[in-house]
Amino acid sequence: MNFGEILIDNRFDLSKGEDPMIDIGYYVIGLAMYAFDDEMPANQEIACEKNSDGCDLWGNITLKFKEGKHAHLYYNGTMRGSTAAYFAFEKGLIEIDSFFWCPEGFTLIRGEVEEGKKKEFDFKMKDDEGYNLNNCAGLHYEADHVFDQINEGATQSPIHPLNNTMQTLGVIEKLRNKIGVKFQQE
């Protein structure tokens, strides 16, 4: 999974608790955690570059889970890049096109991933009227779910409870400690 975007200067401000890992790295780490049913990774590795203020600019992350499962993740706050996600399995793969955090669809490929031997199934999400943001076809399901939960008086989602978010933030905290990025408040 990759997320590259040119972030404005105030999103590299450690005095305000802003860095690219929290800003856009959360998306790649969060999706990996979700893909592995919010299992805590047994090991986290990161390579990065920091600016003169000690703020991370980009990171290349490997999360290792039980039974040999792993995720390779990349985020970059200094340049635009791929924003797609790929999930590989023994009998196929899933491709989520650009803007994986608010997709318009995905492709499931079954069988051998060689030309002529694969069966592709495209799943496109329909953009409903009333939503006018770019690539909101997938994002509106999340917005509608939050609206429904608030109307029901719920304090968290049964699909993605607070504990899942806290686990993802825990992984981010471990990665930030490994690279030595410290917020002024710490």
N, C-alpha and C positions, 0 to 999 in steps of 0.2 A: 504494500500500500504506500502511496506517495501523496504528498501534499506540498506543493511549492507555490508561494505567493509573495509578491513584493509588499512587505509590511511597512507602514509609515513609522517614523522615528519613535513616536511615543509608545510603540509596542515592543521596544527594546529598552524599557526603563525599569531597572531593577528596584529603584526607589518606590515605584508604584506597583510592584509585583507583576510586572509585564515582561514576558520573554516568549520567543517563538514556540518553545516546547509547550507552555501553558496555552498559548493562543491557537496554534494550528497543529502542533504535535499531539495535542489531546485527541484530535479526530482519528489519527492513525492508530494511536495506542488504544483508544476506546473501542474502535471497530475490531481490533485484534482480540481484545478482552471479550467482547460480545461474541465473536466467532468461536471462541473456546469456552463459552458458557460461563464467563467471568471467573474462570479458574485463575488463581494467582500463578504467574510464571515462576518456575523454580530458579531461573537465572535471567538476569537482564544485562545486556551489554550495549554500550553506546560509544560511538566515535563522533566528535563534533568539532566545530570551530567556534571560537569566542571572539568578541570584539575587545577593544582596549579597556572597556568598563567591566569585563568579565561576563557579559551576557552572551548566551549561545546564539549563533546565527543559523545553524543547521545541525541536524543530527541524523545519524545512521544507526538504527536500533535493531537489535535481535532479541526477541523474547523467546525463551525456551520453556516449554511446558512438559508435562509428563508424557511418557510413551513416545518420545521422539518428536512430538508436535512442536512446531516453531513458527514464528512470524518474523518477516524481514520488513522493516518500516523505514520510511525516510520522510523528513520534513525539512523545509528550507524557507526561511523568512526573508531571503534576499533576492530570490529570483522565481519567476513562474516556471512551473514544471508540470509534470503529469499529476493528475488528481484522480487516478483510476485505482481500482482495487482488484486483486486477483486471488482466488482461493483454489488451490490445487489439491486434488484428491486422487486416490488410486484409480478410479474409473471415470475421470473427467475433471472439469474445472468450471468455475463460475467467474465471469468477467463483469465487473461493474464499471461502466464507462465513466468519463470525467465527471467530477463533482459527486464522488461516491457518497458524500454525506447528505446529498439531496438528489438522488438519481432519477432519471426518467425511465429507467428500466435496467435489465441485466440480461446476459446471455449465459445459458447453461450449455456446456459442451460435454456430451457423453461419449465414452469410448476412447479410442486412441486419439491423441492430439496431433495427428499427422494429417496433412492435406489429403483429402479423399477418403479418410477413414473416420471422420468425426461427424456427429449429428449435432447441429446447432439448433437451439430453441431460444428464440428471442422473446423476452417478456417486457413489453413496453407499458409504462404507466400512463394513464390518461390524465391530462391536465384538466381539472375541473374548473368551471367558471367560478369567479369570486376570489381566486388567488392570482396575483399578478406579479409574483417574483420569478426571476429566471430559475429554471429547474425546480420549480416548486411541486412537481407532480409527486415526488416521493416525500418531500418535506411536509406536505399538508397532512399526511396521515399522522405524523408526530404532533403537529399543532392541534389537530382535531382531538387526538387522544388526551393531550394536556387539558384542553378545554373541557372535555367530558369528565376527567378526573376532578377538576376544580368544581364543576357543577355538582358532582356527587359528594363533595366535601372531603375527598381523599387528600392525604398529605404527601403521598408518593404513588408512583405507578406500579401496578403489579407486574408489568412487563419489564420494566427497568427500575427496580427499587433503589433507594438512596445508597444502600450498601454497595451496589455495583459501581456507582459513581465514585464512592469513597475508595474502593479497591483500585480503580483506574488512577485516581489521584495519588494513591499510595505507590503505585508503580512509577508515576511521574516523579514523586518525591525521591525515590531511590535513585532514579536516573539523574536527577538534578544534583544530588549529593555526590554521585560518581564523577560528574564532570566539574563539580565545584562551583555551580551557579548558586549564589546566595542572594535572597531578597533583603533589602534594607531592614525589614521588619523582623527578620530572623535573628 
